[in-house]
Amino acid sequence: MSKTFVGVRLRQLRSERSMSQVSLAQKLGISASYLNQIEHDVRPLTVPVLLRISEVFGVDTSFFSSEDDTRLVAELREVALDQDMGIDADPHEIAQMVSSHPQLARAMVNMHRRYRNTTAQLLAATEERFSDGSGSGSISKPHEEVRDYFYQRQNYLHELDTAAEALTSRIRFHRADVGGEIAKRLRTVHDVQIVNRIDLGENVLHRFDPQTRV
């Protein structure tokens, strides 16, 4: 058997079982100092100790296999190669990360996978919004563009708001009856009449007839 260092995994198992080094050493039939050296990768794991650990924790010996590390190193290298992440790490640093902190390395891989999935879903949703369903691109609907325009500006347009304030002051709007004041302004200044009707159709809010100016 080649030299196998399993410090991180052994500490993980012991921590999950809430066992002290002394308690585990007694169960394994080795000294606490020897166990401490194994956990800190000062001493390699021997076959007899490996088999005893498997019995004590009820895990397969493959739990300590380096194959999982190899796969995790490859996955973490993929994360580092993603330019969006802005990670500058050489292969040695990545391998050291996996060896010393496998759980953190796995968490990084999982978070990166979720990030890529979320990005893909957002892109698909954006493409769907700007697509007419036939695969050809199309612009947003008018009401969506208006909504987005005001949302981006927090419902404040400086030129329009200041002009409206000046007009309100000039014509002395009575805020209690804004609708009436607007109708009066249209009638006296622009010769436009406002007539309330209920026969324009369900989806028609207003309609202007330039001939009758109504």
C-alpha positions, 0 to 999 in steps of 0.5 A: 500500500502506498503512503496515504494521508487522511488527516482531514477526513479522519478529523471530519469523522471524529468531529461528526461523532463528537469523539475526542482524540483520546477516546478514538485512540483507545478504540483504535488501539493506538496512542493519542499522539500517534492519532494526532500525527495521523490527523495532521498528516505527519504519519501516513495511514497503515492498512491495519489502522485503516481497517480498524477505522472502517470498523469503528466508524462503519465506513467503507475503506474507499472513503479514504480513497484519493480518487474523490480528491482527484475529481474534486481538484478537477472540478475546483480547477474548472471554477478557477478557470471561469473568468467571471470568478476572478480567481488566480490560483495555480494547480498546486494551490488548488490541490492544497485547498482540496487536501486541507479543506475538502468541505470548503472546496466542495462548497465552492464547486457547488456554489459555482454550479448554482451560479452558472445555473442561475445565470443560464436561467436568467439569460433564458428568461431575458431571451424569452421576454425579448422574443415573440415566440417564433425564435426571432428577436423583438423589442419589449412591449410599449407598456413594459418600456414605459414601466422600466423607464420610470422604474429606472428613474424612480418615477422622477423626471426632472424636466417634466416634474419642474415644468409641471410644478411651474404650470401648477403654480401658474394656473393655480391648481386646486389640488382637491379637484385635479381632474376638474382643473385639467378638464377646465384647462383643456377646454379654455386653453386648448378647446378640447372637451372631455366627455365620459362614455361607457360605450368605447369598449372594455379595453379603451381608456380614452379616445380623442377625435381631432374633428370634434375635439372631444 
